[in-house]
Amino acid sequence: YTVDRVVADYGYDMVIRTFDDAGHVENGYIAVQMKSSDAPDYSKDGDFVTVRVDERDETLWRGEGFPVALIFYDAAKDVAYFVHYQTVPQGNRRS
């Protein structure tokens, strides 16, 4: 695989491209968006963290034909989490 940094960030920070065993580029890509915080907002039981997503990014990511990985880095704990964004249930928005 290769990871290409997106210089003009319009919803994505990186794009991952994969290759088959013969070294040929495979169709598609994985789009990646990174978020981080020094003081993240965890749920009471600590199982979930709240990540704010711009409505324009939400629309873009939901409509994407290829996977979108949202990666969240908790700087205080030095740990990262990721989710395949299109699998996150909709309707869990707060204004």
Phi, psi and omega in degrees: 000162172229153176239122179250125177285135177272116184287310177267099186285103174244054179111344179225146176260330182213159173230128179257129176244141182246162182229151177279181183299335179272359179089010179273139179296136178270155177296146175088188182195173171241121177273142184232133172239131180254139173226153177208163179202148172274339181219072182292158181263095179273155174293165182304321181274356178080006182278340184226152175236140179273129178235123179282133180233129178297142181301325178295320177293318178306312180297315180299309185294319180295327182271355183293137179279345179243164183299144173242123177257122174261119180249127179244130180248122174267101185294326181294322180265353183053052180221146179240149177232152175220157178215142170285106194301321183295346178270353179285128181301142177276168176086014180250042184263149173236142179271000000 
